[in-house]
Amino acid sequence: MSNVKEPWNNGLTGTVKSINLPSEYRKKFTSVLYCRGVLFFSYVEVKDQVQKHKFFVYYIHAATFVRLPSRSTMTNESKLAFGFGFHPRTNEYKVVRIVEQELPMGLEQEQHIEVFTLGKQPMWMINRKNPFLLRMQHYAASFNGALHWLGQDKQNGSTIIVSFDLESEEFQQIPTPDNCDKSGLDRQDCHVVVLGGCLCVVDYDEFDRIDIWSMKIYGAKESWIKEYTVEPLDDSMAVYKIRIRDLRDVPPCHSFRAVSLVDDM
């Protein structure tokens, strides 16, 4: 364990802790998620021409690994995404697995939702109550005992914020900001994050500018405010991403031109 300084954090120090992964798992991971001291790992294993999804969690403070039940690949499986979160009232960690199947032209897109509760049932439970179409991104924003994604209303096709309550295991719609660029929300780079103790939307416009909207009162549509605006450094930056934690000490309602260039989120 060591203290390090990185150029992006203005001299703030942090602690880096090494994790000794079992040799059988190294370099296999396709997804790594974190929530309150627990890491979730997933990878795909092919054995005897059969493809399976493997999962385990690592409890950082106890330095222990726990295997979760594996899942076979579905027929015509095209996309896979995960969410990992904690509910403070039930004191439970849950993994949500979303499988999207490729269907013949003209049929409605189908997503299968599965839920695994750590330390409880020894199997993945099927959840078929999703009235929305979730955007298949690498992670979900865990906040207020729920997971959050951008998604689509199946009735009118509009882009919305979808929440999954980790206690009731029900999906709900979260209101989006009135003045947010709705066309920006349709772009794949846009996503929902947690910043400064609030649920936020990162909204890219057509000029590669980033607006960050914060929901100051969870669930209240009127509480959305545009809290940050990030301008491109110069015209050569056609594509960039921002590491959200870089903004933790930036004053609210501030427009600035300093971003971190990273390979991924």
Protein Blocks (a to p, Z undefined) as FASTA:
>chain_A
ZZdddfklnopacddddddddfklgokafbdcdeehiacddddddeehiacdddddddfk
lopacddddddddehiabdcddddddfklopacddddddddddehiacddddddddehia
fbdcddfkbfbdcdddfbdcdeehiacdddddfklopacdddddfklopacdddddfklc
fklmmpmkbccddeehiacdddddfkopacddddfbghiaklpccfbdcddfblmlmbcc
ddfklmmmgcehiacfbdcddfbZZ
